[in-house]
Structures are given as C-alpha cells and as structure tokens.
Amino acid sequence: MGEDRGEGEVMSIKEQVIEIARKTKEAAHTLANISSRVKDKALLEMANELIGNMDYLTTENAKDLDYAKNKGLSKAMIDRLTLDESTIKGMAEGLKAVAALPDPVGEVTSMWRRPNGLLVGRMRIPLGVIGIIYESRPDVTADAAALCLKSGNAVILRGGSEAINSNLAITRILQDVLRNVNIPEAAIQVIPITDRQAVNEMLKLEEYIDIIIPRGGEELIRAVVNQSRIPVIKHYKGVCHIFVDESADLDMAVTICINAKTQRPGVCNAMETLLVHKKIAETFLPRAAKNLKDAGVTLKGCENARTILPDIEEATEEDWYEEYLDLILAIRVVNDLDEAMAHIEKYGSLHTESIITRDYNNSQRFLNEVNSSTVLANASTRFSDGFELGLGAEIGISTTKLHAFGPMGLQELTTTKFIIYGNGQIRT
C-alpha cells in the first residue's frame, strides 16, 4: 500500500477493500467524539435529502429491479429489493426516529464507591468500525448508517450485487450530508465491488473492523461465520412460532395469525409454525385455515391437524425446522403448554415466539421459560423489529447472546469502559 502508483494503474480488489477500511478506521476516531447535536443535524438532513432525491433513487433502483427480474429472483426477494415512494419515506422516518433517540455515547450506566475511596463507573463508548454484509434490501443501507452514526460508529456496507445501484445512490446522498456538516464522509462507506472476493478480503481485516453483522439468508450468514477473522453477530434464520392456548380469544388468535403469516411473509419475524392446543383445535383450525387459504397460504400439518383439515399437505420432520419466507405454514396440534414449549425448544431458532392466551399464569410461564430473543403474549411475531420496539431502527437481530440478543438498536452498538475517579489512591 505504501508504494506510489503510476498514472492509470488500477488497484486490486484486495487493495481497494483495505483502502476503504483504512479510511473508515480513521473516520471512526473522529466520529466517536462528535456531539449529539451535530449527529442529529446530519440525520435530519439525510432524511430530507432522501425525500428530495426520490426520483434519483427510484431510477437507480429500477436498474436493480431489471437485473433481479432477468436473474429470476423470487417475488419475496424482489419485494425486499424495491424502493418506492413508501419505502423511501419509511427510510426517512427511520432516520428522524433515530435522531430523536437519546445518544448512548458517553452515558454513565452505573457508579459506585470502593472502600478505598475510588469512585468507579461504566461509560458507554462506540464499538468502532462495523462491517455489515447484507442481501437485497437497500433500506438496510440507510437504517444501518443512521444507527452507526448516532452511536458513534463508522460503518462499511457491503450489499448484494442485485442492489448495487440502489446502495451506491443512497450512500452518495448520505455522504453529501456528512460533508456539509463536517463529519468525515468515510464514516459511511459502501464497497462498490460486486465480486465475492471483496467480502472475503473484508472478513480478514481485523485490524480495521471491530465487528461484522451479516443480514440475509442462512447460507450467507454461515459463509460469513466460517470465513471471518472478526467477531460476528449471528442470526441464522427465523423459525418463529405462535402457540394458540386453550383459553385463547379465538377471534384475536385468527387475526394475529393472519398478520404474522401474511403481512410480509418474506421477512425473518413472520410466523413459520402454528402450534394449537388440542382442546380448541377442532374449533379454531377450520376458522384459521379458511382465512389463511383465502390469503394464499399453503398449509402443512401433523397427523392430528390433517384429521381436522384433511385437504392440507402432510408436514414432514424437515418442515418443523423450515424458514419458508413464503406463504407456507406448518401446523401442529399439541397436548398442552409444556408440549408447545418443548417443540419450540427443539425446532426453534431463538428468534421470536408468541402465545395467544387469556390465562395469565400460562402467559407468564411462556414469557419466562421460552428463551428466544423476543417472546410475546397476545401479539403478532411481526413486532420483533427494532422500529416497532422503539429502537428507532435496527441494525439486525441477534440470535446469539454475545454481546447482544434480539433486535439491535443504539445501545447494542456500544460497549462500556470503566472510568475511575481517585484522589491519590495507590494499591498496596
């Protein structure tokens, strides 16, 4: 890297990625000490600029949509890839919501006095440089950039080749704002290289990048974990369950199940398996099945479920592990709450589970004993989302417990350091 290059000499992919990472690392040192006022000003201007550049964004996105259709990508993938007026306004609202949140950087989370008089505390600080590898969804570019900026982290974004034009367009807009408010534009960078080698090189740069967050399918995430020299926040898949208990309000249960499965089936917090208590199965399942089928859902069931719904497909053992990301649902009739929780324990992915019940004790047992990252009572699994939970937006969902678990917002993008006030103490 230290050699001078002749005019017109092209950098290799490895050199380009290293140069991007080096500049991002430099920007991270500056960004960590920028005031909340300046960061919030940048976020609000970014929101306005996204709206103001809507025609530019949709034009660039159209190039990606044409590529995706020619490649034969699925309807769900194209849905994730699409930037329309609603999506762009949603990105802008996400930026404004992050700007309105308290800045975690510099927060002293606790303070205590030692017997020797030392005053010991813990203060939140940024992680440093965050690398994000993701597929299809260009709105992730804005969400991730906003959360990293507010939490004082510089970010390197590497989206999928199918979204390259959209991601570059969004990043250009965000970087223009950074320049206008005197924040180093290298604090938000996108790797403009679609060759997979760029990812491989990025995952080697532990001296520049502090953490990797992959967002996408299980294949992508496992590949990143296997190759990375940098710590990885993992989220392999979302096999989300709803258990309809014997005391459930059946009208509520039908409404929640329809929402959890059909509102947006191609996302990780959509319901994939429906568990139903045997005492209400004969009443509930025909009602639920009609509504689900009317919404285009293909149903698969266990032997008991197929006794009640003889026209549905047979669910195999593999179906209980499956993240369909489509209008397909597996149904199992269970004897009781314990069997439902045992099913979730065996087949779940530690993502999101919900119980529909009017029994307070059962709801409390479910909330206490199911150890997924988000557990709900009488609500749709679709609420397992950073924006919906008041985080402003999320940078991803972690299904491992180090160092974060569940939707990751601002606080999850910081760590803490010890700060100590003394008045001359020495250790004896």
C-alpha positions as CSV (number, residue, x, y, z in Angstrom):
1,M,0.0,0.0,0.0
2,G,2.9,2.3,0.6
3,E,4.2,2.2,-3.0
4,D,3.4,5.1,-5.4
5,R,1.4,4.1,-8.4
6,G,1.9,5.1,-12.0
7,E,-0.9,7.1,-13.7
8,G,-3.7,4.8,-14.7
9,E,-2.6,1.8,-12.6
10,V,-5.6,0.0,-11.2
11,M,-5.8,-1.2,-7.6
12,S,-6.6,-4.8,-7.0
13,I,-9.8,-5.8,-5.1
14,K,-7.8,-6.6,-2.0
15,E,-6.1,-3.1,-2.1
16,Q,-9.4,-1.3,-2.7
17,V,-11.0,-3.0,0.3
18,I,-8.1,-2.3,2.5
19,E,-8.1,1.3,1.5
20,I,-11.8,1.6,2.2
21,A,-11.3,0.0,5.6
22,R,-8.3,2.2,6.5
23,K,-10.2,5.4,5.7
24,T,-13.2,4.2,7.7
25,K,-11.0,3.4,10.7
26,E,-9.6,6.9,10.6
27,A,-13.1,8.4,10.4
28,A,-14.2,6.3,13.4
29,H,-11.7,8.1,15.7
30,T,-13.2,11.5,14.7
31,L,-16.8,10.3,14.8
32,A,-16.5,8.9,18.3
33,N,-16.1,12.4,19.6
34,I,-18.7,14.3,17.6
35,S,-21.5,15.9,19.6
36,S,-25.1,14.6,19.6
37,R,-26.2,17.9,18.1
38,V,-24.1,17.5,15.0
39,K,-25.0,13.9,14.6
40,D,-28.7,14.7,14.9
41,K,-28.4,17.5,12.4
42,A,-26.8,15.2,9.9
43,L,-29.6,12.6,10.4
44,L,-32.3,15.1,9.8
45,E,-30.7,16.5,6.7
46,M,-30.2,12.9,5.4
47,A,-33.9,12.3,5.9
48,N,-34.8,15.4,3.9
49,E,-32.3,14.6,1.2
50,L,-33.7,11.1,0.7
51,I,-37.1,12.5,0.1
52,G,-35.7,15.3,-2.1
53,N,-33.9,12.7,-4.2
54,M,-36.7,10.3,-4.6
55,D,-36.7,10.3,-8.4
56,Y,-33.0,9.6,-8.5
57,L,-33.3,6.8,-6.0
58,T,-36.2,5.1,-7.9
59,T,-34.4,5.5,-11.2
60,E,-31.3,3.8,-9.8
61,N,-33.4,1.1,-8.1
62,A,-35.1,0.4,-11.4
63,K,-31.8,-0.8,-12.8
64,D,-31.5,-3.3,-9.9
65,L,-35.1,-4.5,-10.3
66,D,-34.5,-5.1,-14.0
67,Y,-31.4,-7.1,-13.1
68,A,-33.3,-9.1,-10.5
69,K,-36.1,-10.0,-12.8
70,N,-33.7,-11.1,-15.5
71,K,-31.9,-13.3,-13.0
72,G,-35.2,-14.9,-12.0
73,L,-35.1,-13.8,-8.4
74,S,-38.2,-14.7,-6.3
75,K,-41.1,-12.4,-5.7
76,A,-40.1,-12.2,-2.0
77,M,-36.6,-11.1,-3.0
78,I,-37.8,-8.5,-5.4
79,D,-40.2,-7.2,-2.7
80,R,-37.2,-6.7,-0.4
81,L,-35.2,-5.0,-3.2
82,T,-37.9,-2.5,-4.3
83,L,-37.5,1.2,-3.4
84,D,-40.8,3.0,-4.0
85,E,-42.2,6.2,-2.5
86,S,-43.4,4.4,0.6
87,T,-40.1,2.7,1.2
88,I,-38.1,5.9,0.8
89,K,-40.4,7.8,3.1
90,G,-40.0,4.9,5.6
91,M,-36.2,5.2,5.4
92,A,-36.5,9.0,6.0
93,E,-38.8,8.4,9.0
94,G,-36.4,5.9,10.4
95,L,-33.6,8.5,10.2
96,K,-35.7,11.0,12.0
97,A,-36.7,8.5,14.7
98,V,-33.0,7.7,15.3
99,A,-32.2,11.4,15.6
100,A,-34.9,11.7,18.2
101,L,-33.5,8.9,20.4
102,P,-31.1,9.6,23.3
103,D,-27.4,9.4,22.3
104,P,-25.9,6.4,24.2
105,V,-22.3,7.6,23.8
106,G,-20.9,9.0,27.0
107,E,-23.8,7.7,29.1
108,V,-22.6,6.6,32.6
109,T,-24.6,3.4,33.3
110,S,-23.5,2.9,36.9
111,M,-21.3,4.4,39.6
112,W,-20.1,3.0,42.9
113,R,-17.7,3.9,45.7
114,R,-15.0,1.5,46.7
115,P,-13.8,1.2,50.4
116,N,-10.6,2.9,49.4
117,G,-12.5,6.0,48.2
118,L,-12.2,5.3,44.4
119,L,-15.3,6.2,42.5
120,V,-15.8,3.6,39.8
121,G,-18.2,3.9,36.9
122,R,-19.1,2.4,33.5
123,M,-19.4,4.7,30.4
124,R,-20.8,3.8,27.0
125,I,-18.5,4.1,24.1
126,P,-18.8,3.1,20.4
127,L,-17.6,-0.3,19.1
128,G,-15.5,1.4,16.4
129,V,-15.9,0.2,12.8
130,I,-18.8,-2.0,12.0
131,G,-18.9,-4.1,8.8
132,I,-22.4,-5.0,7.5
133,I,-22.9,-7.7,4.8
134,Y,-26.5,-7.9,3.6
135,E,-28.7,-9.0,0.7
136,S,-31.4,-7.4,-1.4
137,R,-32.7,-4.8,1.0
138,P,-31.4,-1.3,0.1
139,D,-33.3,0.3,3.0
140,V,-30.8,-1.5,5.3
141,T,-28.2,0.9,3.9
142,A,-30.0,3.9,5.4
143,D,-31.0,2.2,8.6
144,A,-27.6,0.8,9.3
145,A,-25.8,4.1,8.5
146,A,-28.2,6.0,10.8
147,L,-27.7,3.7,13.8
148,C,-24.0,3.6,13.4
149,L,-23.7,7.4,13.0
150,K,-25.8,8.1,16.1
151,S,-23.9,5.5,18.2
152,G,-20.6,7.0,17.1
153,N,-19.5,4.1,14.9
154,A,-18.1,4.2,11.4
155,V,-19.6,1.7,9.0
156,I,-18.6,-0.3,5.9
157,L,-21.6,-1.6,4.0
158,R,-21.4,-4.4,1.5
159,G,-24.8,-5.2,-0.1
160,G,-25.6,-7.8,-2.6
161,S,-24.8,-7.4,-6.3
162,E,-28.6,-7.3,-7.0
163,A,-28.8,-3.9,-5.1
164,I,-25.6,-2.3,-6.1
165,N,-27.1,0.7,-7.9
166,S,-29.6,1.4,-5.1
167,N,-27.0,1.1,-2.3
168,L,-24.5,3.4,-4.1
169,A,-27.2,6.0,-4.7
170,I,-28.3,6.0,-1.1
171,T,-24.7,6.2,0.1
172,R,-23.9,9.2,-2.2
173,I,-26.8,11.1,-0.7
174,L,-25.7,10.3,2.9
175,Q,-22.1,11.2,2.3
176,D,-23.0,14.5,0.7
177,V,-24.7,15.4,4.0
178,L,-21.7,14.3,6.0
179,R,-19.5,16.7,4.1
180,N,-22.0,19.5,4.6
181,V,-21.9,19.1,8.5
182,N,-18.1,18.5,8.6
183,I,-18.2,14.8,9.5
184,P,-15.7,12.7,7.6
185,E,-17.6,11.1,4.7
186,A,-15.6,7.9,5.1
187,A,-17.7,7.3,8.3
188,I,-20.3,5.8,5.9
189,Q,-18.8,3.7,3.1
190,V,-20.1,1.1,0.7
191,I,-17.9,-1.4,-1.0
192,P,-18.6,-0.7,-4.7
193,I,-17.4,-4.1,-5.8
194,T,-19.8,-6.9,-6.6
195,D,-17.1,-9.6,-6.9
196,R,-17.4,-12.0,-3.9
197,Q,-13.6,-11.6,-3.3
198,A,-14.4,-8.2,-1.8
199,V,-16.3,-9.9,1.0
200,N,-13.5,-12.4,1.5
201,E,-11.0,-9.6,1.8
202,M,-13.2,-7.6,4.1
203,L,-13.5,-10.5,6.6
204,K,-9.7,-10.7,7.0
205,L,-9.3,-7.1,8.2
206,E,-9.5,-7.5,12.0
207,E,-7.0,-4.6,12.4
208,Y,-9.5,-2.2,10.9
209,I,-13.0,-3.7,11.5
210,D,-14.3,-4.4,15.0
211,I,-17.4,-6.4,14.4
212,I,-19.3,-8.0,11.4
213,I,-23.0,-8.1,11.2
214,P,-24.4,-10.2,8.3
215,R,-28.0,-9.8,7.3
216,G,-29.6,-12.3,4.9
217,G,-30.3,-15.9,4.4
218,E,-28.8,-18.7,6.4
219,E,-26.3,-19.6,3.7
220,L,-24.8,-16.1,3.6
221,I,-24.5,-16.0,7.4
222,R,-22.9,-19.4,7.8
223,A,-20.4,-18.5,5.0
224,V,-19.5,-15.2,6.8
225,V,-19.1,-17.0,10.1
226,N,-16.9,-19.7,8.6
227,Q,-14.6,-17.2,6.9
228,S,-14.4,-14.2,9.2
229,R,-11.4,-13.4,11.4
230,I,-13.6,-10.7,13.0
231,P,-16.3,-11.4,15.7
232,V,-19.7,-11.9,14.0
233,I,-23.2,-11.2,15.3
234,K,-25.1,-14.2,14.1
235,H,-28.7,-14.7,13.1
236,Y,-29.0,-17.8,11.0
237,K,-32.8,-17.9,10.5
238,G,-36.2,-17.0,12.0
239,V,-38.3,-20.1,12.7
240,C,-41.0,-18.2,14.6
241,H,-43.9,-19.8,16.4
242,I,-47.3,-18.9,17.6
243,F,-49.0,-21.1,20.2
244,V,-52.8,-20.8,20.5
245,D,-53.6,-21.9,24.0
246,E,-56.9,-23.5,25.1
247,S,-58.1,-20.3,26.7
248,A,-57.3,-18.0,23.7
249,D,-59.7,-15.5,22.4
250,L,-60.2,-17.2,19.0
251,D,-61.1,-14.0,17.1
252,M,-57.9,-12.5,18.4
253,A,-55.9,-15.6,17.6
254,V,-57.1,-15.7,14.0
255,T,-56.4,-12.0,13.4
256,I,-52.9,-12.3,14.9
257,C,-52.0,-15.5,13.0
258,I,-53.1,-13.9,9.7
259,N,-51.0,-10.9,10.4
260,A,-47.9,-12.9,11.5
261,K,-48.0,-15.1,8.4
262,T,-49.3,-12.9,5.6
263,Q,-48.5,-9.2,6.3
264,R,-45.0,-9.7,4.9
265,P,-44.1,-13.4,4.6
266,G,-40.6,-12.9,3.3
267,V,-39.1,-11.5,6.5
268,C,-37.5,-13.2,9.4
269,N,-40.2,-12.4,12.0
270,A,-43.0,-13.9,10.0
271,M,-44.7,-17.0,11.7
272,E,-43.5,-20.3,10.2
273,T,-45.1,-22.8,12.6
274,L,-48.5,-22.6,14.3
275,L,-49.0,-24.7,17.4
276,V,-52.6,-25.3,18.6
277,H,-53.8,-26.7,21.9
278,K,-55.8,-29.9,21.2
279,K,-58.8,-28.8,23.2
280,I,-59.6,-25.9,20.8
281,A,-58.1,-27.4,17.6
282,E,-61.4,-28.6,16.1
283,T,-63.0,-25.1,16.6
284,F,-60.0,-22.9,15.8
285,L,-58.3,-24.7,12.9
286,P,-61.1,-24.6,10.4
287,R,-61.6,-20.8,11.0
288,A,-57.9,-20.1,10.8
289,A,-57.4,-22.3,7.8
290,K,-60.1,-20.6,5.8
291,N,-58.6,-17.2,6.4
292,L,-55.1,-18.3,5.7
293,K,-56.1,-20.1,2.5
294,D,-58.1,-17.0,1.4
295,A,-54.8,-15.1,1.8
296,G,-53.0,-17.6,-0.4
297,V,-51.2,-19.6,2.3
298,T,-50.3,-23.3,1.7
299,L,-50.9,-25.3,4.8
300,K,-48.9,-28.3,6.0
301,G,-49.9,-30.3,9.1
302,C,-49.2,-33.1,11.6
303,E,-51.4,-36.1,11.6
304,N,-53.9,-34.6,14.1
305,A,-54.1,-31.3,12.2
306,R,-54.8,-33.3,9.0
307,T,-57.6,-35.2,10.7
308,I,-59.3,-31.8,11.2
309,L,-58.1,-30.3,7.9
310,P,-57.9,-33.3,5.6
311,D,-57.2,-31.2,2.5
312,I,-53.8,-29.8,3.7
313,E,-50.4,-31.3,2.9
314,E,-48.5,-33.6,5.3
315,A,-45.8,-31.9,7.4
316,T,-42.5,-33.8,7.5
317,E,-39.9,-33.6,10.2
318,E,-37.9,-31.1,8.0
319,D,-40.9,-28.8,7.9
320,W,-40.6,-28.0,11.7
321,Y,-37.1,-26.7,11.1
322,E,-38.0,-24.7,7.9
323,E,-37.9,-21.0,7.5
324,Y,-40.2,-20.7,4.4
325,L,-40.0,-16.9,3.9
326,D,-43.1,-17.5,1.8
327,L,-46.9,-18.1,2.1
328,I,-46.4,-21.6,3.6
329,L,-47.3,-22.6,7.1
330,A,-46.7,-25.7,9.2
331,I,-49.4,-26.6,11.8
332,R,-49.0,-28.9,14.8
333,V,-51.6,-29.8,17.4
334,V,-50.1,-30.2,20.9
335,N,-51.4,-31.6,24.1
336,D,-50.6,-28.6,26.3
337,L,-48.3,-25.6,27.0
338,D,-45.4,-27.9,28.0
339,E,-45.5,-29.7,24.7
340,A,-45.7,-26.4,22.8
341,M,-42.6,-25.1,24.6
342,A,-40.8,-28.4,24.1
343,H,-41.5,-28.1,20.3
344,I,-40.1,-24.5,20.3
345,E,-37.0,-25.6,22.3
346,K,-36.3,-28.4,19.8
347,Y,-37.1,-26.8,16.5
348,G,-36.9,-23.0,17.1
349,S,-34.1,-20.7,16.1
350,L,-34.1,-18.4,19.2
351,H,-35.8,-15.7,17.2
352,T,-39.4,-14.9,18.1
353,E,-42.3,-16.8,19.7
354,S,-45.8,-15.7,20.8
355,I,-48.6,-17.2,22.9
356,I,-52.3,-16.4,22.5
357,T,-54.0,-16.9,25.8
358,R,-56.3,-15.5,28.4
359,D,-54.6,-17.5,31.1
360,Y,-52.2,-15.1,33.0
361,N,-50.2,-18.0,34.5
362,N,-49.7,-19.6,31.1
363,S,-48.6,-16.3,29.6
364,Q,-46.1,-15.8,32.4
365,R,-44.7,-19.3,32.1
366,F,-44.3,-18.8,28.3
367,L,-42.6,-15.4,28.8
368,N,-40.3,-16.8,31.5
369,E,-39.4,-20.2,30.1
370,V,-39.1,-19.7,26.3
371,N,-35.6,-18.4,25.8
372,S,-35.9,-16.9,22.3
373,S,-34.7,-13.3,21.8
374,T,-38.2,-11.9,21.6
375,V,-41.2,-13.5,23.4
376,L,-44.7,-12.1,23.2
377,A,-48.1,-12.7,24.7
378,N,-51.2,-11.9,22.6
379,A,-49.4,-10.1,19.8
380,S,-48.0,-10.8,16.4
381,T,-44.4,-12.0,15.9
382,R,-44.1,-9.1,13.3
383,F,-43.4,-6.8,16.3
384,S,-39.9,-8.3,16.7
385,D,-38.4,-5.3,14.9
386,G,-36.3,-2.5,16.1
387,F,-38.5,0.3,14.8
388,E,-41.6,-1.3,16.3
389,L,-40.0,-1.8,19.7
390,G,-39.0,1.8,19.9
391,L,-35.3,1.4,19.0
392,G,-35.8,3.8,16.1
393,A,-34.5,1.2,13.7
394,E,-32.4,-1.9,14.0
395,I,-29.1,-3.0,12.6
396,G,-30.1,-6.6,12.8
397,I,-31.4,-9.3,15.0
398,S,-29.0,-11.4,17.1
399,T,-30.0,-14.9,18.0
400,T,-26.8,-15.4,19.9
401,K,-26.3,-14.0,23.4
402,L,-22.9,-12.4,23.0
403,H,-22.9,-9.5,23.1
404,A,-26.5,-8.7,22.2
405,F,-29.7,-10.7,21.9
406,G,-32.7,-9.8,19.8
407,P,-33.2,-6.6,17.7
408,M,-30.1,-4.4,17.9
409,G,-30.5,-0.7,18.3
410,L,-28.2,2.1,19.5
411,Q,-27.3,0.6,22.9
412,E,-26.4,-2.7,21.3
413,L,-23.9,-0.8,19.1
414,T,-21.9,0.4,22.1
415,T,-19.9,-1.3,24.8
416,T,-18.8,0.1,28.2
417,K,-15.4,1.1,29.6
418,F,-14.6,1.7,33.2
419,I,-14.0,5.2,34.4
420,I,-12.4,5.8,37.8
421,Y,-12.1,8.9,39.9
422,G,-9.4,8.9,42.6
423,N,-7.7,11.4,44.9
424,G,-4.3,9.9,45.2
425,Q,-5.0,6.2,45.9
426,I,-2.3,3.6,45.4
427,R,-2.5,-0.1,45.5
428,T,-0.8,-1.8,48.5
